Amino acid sequence: MNRMGQNSTSKNWTVRTICMLMLLWAFAPVNPYGYYVLLRWVCSPCFAYLAFVSYGNGQVPWIWIFGTSAVIYNPMFPVHLAREVWIVVNSVTVILLFAQNVKLHKRQTNAD
């Protein structure tokens, strides 16, 4: 893998990790409403970026996953769900982000 590819992979890992950490922190019941607004403003563009990167890599399932996530977490036209539903949505999103990090790490390790 060339140097630019490594930088891009590292950036994508960082973007996914930031989203995972923010979504995990969202489970804390003491967060103010402003945290969830910030979460939307950070995660939605990150998911849109990851969908774009997935498109460039021809990863059709990830395009749909990240594109849908960008819509669900968008701050401009927020999706209003009960807290219990958000817990499930956030959990699934974290699992998918983690799965892609592990998958890409294994692929990168095998390529070396």
Buried (B, 14 or more C-beta within 10 A) or exposed (E): EEEEEEEBBEEBBEBBEBBBEBBEEBEEEEEEEEBBEBBBBBBBBBBBBBBBBBBEEEBEEBBEBBBEBBBBBBBEEEEEEEEEEBEEBBEEBBEBBEEBBEEBEEEBEEEE
